[in-house]
Amino acid sequence: MARNHPFRVEPGKRFSMARIDPDDTGSLGDKVEAHDRLEKDLEILPKLQYLLYADGTRAVLVVLQAMDTGGKDGVIRNVMSGLNPAGCVVTSFKAPSSQELAHDYLWRIHQAVPARGMIGVFNRSHYEDVLVVRVHGLVPEKVWRGRYRQINEFERMLTDNGVSILKIYLHISKGEQEQRLRARIEDPSKNWKFSPADLKERKLWGAYMEAFEDAIGECSTEWAPWHVVPANRKWYRDAVVARLLREHLEALKLKPPKPRMDLSKVKIS
């Protein structure tokens, strides 16, 4: 993927969320244009996935992070649904279990890394251990700051071993989050999605923004850069994520492997 990609966070530079307008819709003028582009990319993605599986030497890991109501589930539903489910695994990381807490924080993450030929999608990820953990003071600052280096080294090890990483932060505004939380209360079909914990986390918005800025800035590397996508407009968000995934797969320049034998001599009676 091009180094000057508009959504890519430049490695080694200080990142500020204020530079990204969550209402931005870029060069896509409206829903119709975005939907048309999305449909075209959704036709191409399964073909690229097929090449990834046939090649069998690489894996792709998509890391999705966002504030509550940011749209991670919507992206998975609207963008990943066209992929072959046999070759795409979605992992949602909740609060760690007692078994997971008995290991280092990356233990459960490494177990969910996709195998060669597969696409893996992380709904939340190892970045929770420099986000939630930091905001709620679950570990000392010295500990969570040290994890930036550990995460970078972990991701470098994965990329050196054939796992190509696409990291995406879905950026919504605090006002947009309010509207989406209200919809969960006012729409009976969405009531099940509402949790009082959402309101408690919302009060920590500023602390989370600082944590995300640091995590994205410290962990946007040449081998695994972050991409920040304006996500107030769901139609724009989906179109951008689909194009990011398409470009990421195309950049691998995958081709079907050569046959293991001379097929011209094969006769089927």
Contacts in CASP RR format, 6 or more apart in sequence:
PFRMAT RR
TARGET T0000
AUTHOR 0000-0000-0000
METHOD contacts of the structure
MODEL  1
MARNHPFRVEPGKRFSMARIDPDDTGSLGDKVEAHDRLEKDLEILPKLQY
LLYADGTRAVLVVLQAMDTGGKDGVIRNVMSGLNPAGCVVTSFKAPSSQE
LAHDYLWRIHQAVPARGMIGVFNRSHYEDVLVVRVHGLVPEKVWRGRYRQ
INEFERMLTDNGVSILKIYLHISKGEQEQRLRARIEDPSKNWKFSPADLK
ERKLWGAYMEAFEDAIGECSTEWAPWHVVPANRKWYRDAVVARLLREHLE
ALKLKPPKPRMDLSKVKIS
1 8 0 8 1.000
1 244 0 8 1.000
1 247 0 8 1.000
1 248 0 8 1.000
1 251 0 8 1.000
2 8 0 8 1.000
5 227 0 8 1.000
5 247 0 8 1.000
7 227 0 8 1.000
7 228 0 8 1.000
7 229 0 8 1.000
7 240 0 8 1.000
7 244 0 8 1.000
8 220 0 8 1.000
8 225 0 8 1.000
8 226 0 8 1.000
8 227 0 8 1.000
9 15 0 8 1.000
9 216 0 8 1.000
9 217 0 8 1.000
9 220 0 8 1.000
9 225 0 8 1.000
9 226 0 8 1.000
9 227 0 8 1.000
9 228 0 8 1.000
10 220 0 8 1.000
10 225 0 8 1.000
11 220 0 8 1.000
11 221 0 8 1.000
11 222 0 8 1.000
11 225 0 8 1.000
12 217 0 8 1.000
12 220 0 8 1.000
13 217 0 8 1.000
14 217 0 8 1.000
15 213 0 8 1.000
15 216 0 8 1.000
15 217 0 8 1.000
15 220 0 8 1.000
15 226 0 8 1.000
16 213 0 8 1.000
17 171 0 8 1.000
17 209 0 8 1.000
17 212 0 8 1.000
17 213 0 8 1.000
17 228 0 8 1.000
20 171 0 8 1.000
20 228 0 8 1.000
20 230 0 8 1.000
21 230 0 8 1.000
22 171 0 8 1.000
22 172 0 8 1.000
22 173 0 8 1.000
22 176 0 8 1.000
22 230 0 8 1.000
22 231 0 8 1.000
22 232 0 8 1.000
23 173 0 8 1.000
23 230 0 8 1.000
23 232 0 8 1.000
23 233 0 8 1.000
24 230 0 8 1.000
24 236 0 8 1.000
25 34 0 8 1.000
25 230 0 8 1.000
25 233 0 8 1.000
25 236 0 8 1.000
26 230 0 8 1.000
26 236 0 8 1.000
28 34 0 8 1.000
28 37 0 8 1.000
28 236 0 8 1.000
28 239 0 8 1.000
31 235 0 8 1.000
34 235 0 8 1.000
34 236 0 8 1.000
34 238 0 8 1.000
34 239 0 8 1.000
35 235 0 8 1.000
35 239 0 8 1.000
37 239 0 8 1.000
37 242 0 8 1.000
37 243 0 8 1.000
38 78 0 8 1.000
38 79 0 8 1.000
38 235 0 8 1.000
38 238 0 8 1.000
38 239 0 8 1.000
38 242 0 8 1.000
41 239 0 8 1.000
41 242 0 8 1.000
41 243 0 8 1.000
41 245 0 8 1.000
41 246 0 8 1.000
42 79 0 8 1.000
42 82 0 8 1.000
42 242 0 8 1.000
44 246 0 8 1.000
45 79 0 8 1.000
45 82 0 8 1.000
45 83 0 8 1.000
45 242 0 8 1.000
45 245 0 8 1.000
45 246 0 8 1.000
45 249 0 8 1.000
46 82 0 8 1.000
46 83 0 8 1.000
46 84 0 8 1.000
48 246 0 8 1.000
48 249 0 8 1.000
48 250 0 8 1.000
48 254 0 8 1.000
49 83 0 8 1.000
49 84 0 8 1.000
49 87 0 8 1.000
49 88 0 8 1.000
49 119 0 8 1.000
49 249 0 8 1.000
50 84 0 8 1.000
51 249 0 8 1.000
51 254 0 8 1.000
51 255 0 8 1.000
51 256 0 8 1.000
52 58 0 8 1.000
52 59 0 8 1.000
52 60 0 8 1.000
52 117 0 8 1.000
52 118 0 8 1.000
52 119 0 8 1.000
52 249 0 8 1.000
52 252 0 8 1.000
52 254 0 8 1.000
53 84 0 8 1.000
53 87 0 8 1.000
53 117 0 8 1.000
53 118 0 8 1.000
54 254 0 8 1.000
54 256 0 8 1.000
54 257 0 8 1.000
55 117 0 8 1.000
55 254 0 8 1.000
55 255 0 8 1.000
55 256 0 8 1.000
55 257 0 8 1.000
56 116 0 8 1.000
56 117 0 8 1.000
56 257 0 8 1.000
57 116 0 8 1.000
57 117 0 8 1.000
57 162 0 8 1.000
58 116 0 8 1.000
58 117 0 8 1.000
58 162 0 8 1.000
58 163 0 8 1.000
58 164 0 8 1.000
58 252 0 8 1.000
58 254 0 8 1.000
59 113 0 8 1.000
59 114 0 8 1.000
59 115 0 8 1.000
59 116 0 8 1.000
59 117 0 8 1.000
59 118 0 8 1.000
59 119 0 8 1.000
59 120 0 8 1.000
59 162 0 8 1.000
59 163 0 8 1.000
59 164 0 8 1.000
60 114 0 8 1.000
60 118 0 8 1.000
60 119 0 8 1.000
60 120 0 8 1.000
60 163 0 8 1.000
60 164 0 8 1.000
60 165 0 8 1.000
60 166 0 8 1.000
60 248 0 8 1.000
60 249 0 8 1.000
60 252 0 8 1.000
61 113 0 8 1.000
61 114 0 8 1.000
61 119 0 8 1.000
61 120 0 8 1.000
61 121 0 8 1.000
61 122 0 8 1.000
61 158 0 8 1.000
61 163 0 8 1.000
61 164 0 8 1.000
61 165 0 8 1.000
61 166 0 8 1.000
62 119 0 8 1.000
62 120 0 8 1.000
62 121 0 8 1.000
62 122 0 8 1.000
62 166 0 8 1.000
62 167 0 8 1.000
62 168 0 8 1.000
62 245 0 8 1.000
63 122 0 8 1.000
63 125 0 8 1.000
63 127 0 8 1.000
63 165 0 8 1.000
63 166 0 8 1.000
63 167 0 8 1.000
63 168 0 8 1.000
64 72 0 8 1.000
64 75 0 8 1.000
64 76 0 8 1.000
64 121 0 8 1.000
64 122 0 8 1.000
64 123 0 8 1.000
64 124 0 8 1.000
64 125 0 8 1.000
64 168 0 8 1.000
64 170 0 8 1.000
65 72 0 8 1.000
65 124 0 8 1.000
65 125 0 8 1.000
65 127 0 8 1.000
65 131 0 8 1.000
65 167 0 8 1.000
65 168 0 8 1.000
65 169 0 8 1.000
65 170 0 8 1.000
65 212 0 8 1.000
66 72 0 8 1.000
66 169 0 8 1.000
66 170 0 8 1.000
66 171 0 8 1.000
66 172 0 8 1.000
66 231 0 8 1.000
67 172 0 8 1.000
67 177 0 8 1.000
67 201 0 8 1.000
67 205 0 8 1.000
67 208 0 8 1.000
68 177 0 8 1.000
68 181 0 8 1.000
68 198 0 8 1.000
68 201 0 8 1.000
68 202 0 8 1.000
69 172 0 8 1.000
69 176 0 8 1.000
69 177 0 8 1.000
69 180 0 8 1.000
69 181 0 8 1.000
69 184 0 8 1.000
69 198 0 8 1.000
70 170 0 8 1.000
70 172 0 8 1.000
70 177 0 8 1.000
70 180 0 8 1.000
70 231 0 8 1.000
71 170 0 8 1.000
71 172 0 8 1.000
71 231 0 8 1.000
71 234 0 8 1.000
71 237 0 8 1.000
72 123 0 8 1.000
72 124 0 8 1.000
72 170 0 8 1.000
73 123 0 8 1.000
74 234 0 8 1.000
74 238 0 8 1.000
75 168 0 8 1.000
75 170 0 8 1.000
75 237 0 8 1.000
75 238 0 8 1.000
75 241 0 8 1.000
76 90 0 8 1.000
76 121 0 8 1.000
76 123 0 8 1.000
78 238 0 8 1.000
79 238 0 8 1.000
79 241 0 8 1.000
79 242 0 8 1.000
79 245 0 8 1.000
80 88 0 8 1.000
80 90 0 8 1.000
80 119 0 8 1.000
80 121 0 8 1.000
83 119 0 8 1.000
87 117 0 8 1.000
87 118 0 8 1.000
87 119 0 8 1.000
88 118 0 8 1.000
88 119 0 8 1.000
88 120 0 8 1.000
88 121 0 8 1.000
89 112 0 8 1.000
89 114 0 8 1.000
89 118 0 8 1.000
89 119 0 8 1.000
89 120 0 8 1.000
89 121 0 8 1.000
90 120 0 8 1.000
90 121 0 8 1.000
90 123 0 8 1.000
91 112 0 8 1.000
91 120 0 8 1.000
91 121 0 8 1.000
91 122 0 8 1.000
91 123 0 8 1.000
92 123 0 8 1.000
92 124 0 8 1.000
93 108 0 8 1.000
93 109 0 8 1.000
93 112 0 8 1.000
93 122 0 8 1.000
93 123 0 8 1.000
93 124 0 8 1.000
93 125 0 8 1.000
93 128 0 8 1.000
94 124 0 8 1.000
96 105 0 8 1.000
96 108 0 8 1.000
100 107 0 8 1.000
100 108 0 8 1.000
105 126 0 8 1.000
105 129 0 8 1.000
105 147 0 8 1.000
106 126 0 8 1.000
106 150 0 8 1.000
106 151 0 8 1.000
106 154 0 8 1.000
109 122 0 8 1.000
109 125 0 8 1.000
109 126 0 8 1.000
109 154 0 8 1.000
110 154 0 8 1.000
112 120 0 8 1.000
112 122 0 8 1.000
113 120 0 8 1.000
113 158 0 8 1.000
113 163 0 8 1.000
114 120 0 8 1.000
114 163 0 8 1.000
116 162 0 8 1.000
126 151 0 8 1.000
126 154 0 8 1.000
127 151 0 8 1.000
127 215 0 8 1.000
127 219 0 8 1.000
129 144 0 8 1.000
129 147 0 8 1.000
130 144 0 8 1.000
130 147 0 8 1.000
130 148 0 8 1.000
130 151 0 8 1.000
130 211 0 8 1.000
130 214 0 8 1.000
130 215 0 8 1.000
131 208 0 8 1.000
131 211 0 8 1.000
131 212 0 8 1.000
131 215 0 8 1.000
132 138 0 8 1.000
133 139 0 8 1.000
133 144 0 8 1.000
134 141 0 8 1.000
134 144 0 8 1.000
134 207 0 8 1.000
134 211 0 8 1.000
135 204 0 8 1.000
135 207 0 8 1.000
135 208 0 8 1.000
135 211 0 8 1.000
148 214 0 8 1.000
148 215 0 8 1.000
148 218 0 8 1.000
148 219 0 8 1.000
151 219 0 8 1.000
152 218 0 8 1.000
152 219 0 8 1.000
152 221 0 8 1.000
152 224 0 8 1.000
155 165 0 8 1.000
155 219 0 8 1.000
155 221 0 8 1.000
155 223 0 8 1.000
155 224 0 8 1.000
156 221 0 8 1.000
156 223 0 8 1.000
156 224 0 8 1.000
158 165 0 8 1.000
158 224 0 8 1.000
159 165 0 8 1.000
159 223 0 8 1.000
159 224 0 8 1.000
164 248 0 8 1.000
164 252 0 8 1.000
165 223 0 8 1.000
165 224 0 8 1.000
166 227 0 8 1.000
166 244 0 8 1.000
166 245 0 8 1.000
166 248 0 8 1.000
167 219 0 8 1.000
167 220 0 8 1.000
167 224 0 8 1.000
167 225 0 8 1.000
167 226 0 8 1.000
167 227 0 8 1.000
168 226 0 8 1.000
168 227 0 8 1.000
168 228 0 8 1.000
168 229 0 8 1.000
168 241 0 8 1.000
168 244 0 8 1.000
169 212 0 8 1.000
169 216 0 8 1.000
169 226 0 8 1.000
169 227 0 8 1.000
169 228 0 8 1.000
169 229 0 8 1.000
170 229 0 8 1.000
170 231 0 8 1.000
170 237 0 8 1.000
170 241 0 8 1.000
171 228 0 8 1.000
171 229 0 8 1.000
171 230 0 8 1.000
171 231 0 8 1.000
172 180 0 8 1.000
172 231 0 8 1.000
172 232 0 8 1.000
173 232 0 8 1.000
174 202 0 8 1.000
174 205 0 8 1.000
176 232 0 8 1.000
177 202 0 8 1.000
177 205 0 8 1.000
178 202 0 8 1.000
181 194 0 8 1.000
181 198 0 8 1.000
181 199 0 8 1.000
181 202 0 8 1.000
183 190 0 8 1.000
184 190 0 8 1.000
184 191 0 8 1.000
184 193 0 8 1.000
184 194 0 8 1.000
184 198 0 8 1.000
185 191 0 8 1.000
185 194 0 8 1.000
201 208 0 8 1.000
216 226 0 8 1.000
216 228 0 8 1.000
217 226 0 8 1.000
219 226 0 8 1.000
220 226 0 8 1.000
227 244 0 8 1.000
229 237 0 8 1.000
229 240 0 8 1.000
229 241 0 8 1.000
229 244 0 8 1.000
230 236 0 8 1.000
230 237 0 8 1.000
230 240 0 8 1.000
231 237 0 8 1.000
END
